[in-house]
């Protein structure tokens, strides 16, 4: 048995239960992990509330973690007992131990500690595919990033700055604006007090930006479209304010023949080749010092309910790690 955080019904943070769970035996192609650090992400909230349904309950929540391999199943190649590993997009990470397939694991370099790894796998690989695959950010580009003081946002600001871009970032407070500035955001916008499209047009000399990275969803969708220059791309990758209402594609034409995509990390790490590309690019920029992972909050596994409460109340900045 191991301690884990499970839900038996959908709802608020109060549905998170800290309880004993039987993780079962290690099967072929699997390992048993002793988890040392667990990442907290907004997708965990979407799953807890039922916005992203999980099928039959109960389910252990959590999508990423770092840990040490304690046992190896039949047929496993390339991994051994004692290896430090990490993963993302693996439901069930809110646990002291788990059984998991090696097809989703990556080995950790010596230069990256467990808390950093747990904080960066999902958010950092998301930043990679957004900045390099969804729209290939180049030196001289000006981009707009929502939630610029959040986990993905701080990584994106630093990484985009390393690529030579100018970064406009939406934040909710002056404190978060300072944090974003310290991590490469050139022009923080206080979205509660300022008109986002007007400020973007002002900053870009009336032109607009070639790409908007929007993790907020419903509340910001139309503003995001209005920030784009002709032929610009809106990459929506989150629903912090709820899912975007249905739209007519015809609206994209008059606004400048715009492009719209809804991305997920699951697609971008669906094969070993794609996963390795994302993970290795992330490890490289972190170890080179171009991107620093800001682990600004930690919570014991038993206090995951409080972690969710603080995340939804916008009380967290950077990355949050849960400690088994």
Helices and strands as residue ranges (DSSP letters): E 2-7, G 13-15, E 16-21, E 30-39, H 42-49, E 59-60, E 65-72, E 84-87, E 97-101, G 102-104, E 106-107, H 114-128, I 129-134, E 142-145, H 151-162, E 166-171, H 174-182, E 187-190, H 196-203, E 209-214, H 221-226, E 228-236, H 251-254, E 259-262, H 265-268, H 272-287, E 295-300, G 301-303, H 304-312, E 319-323
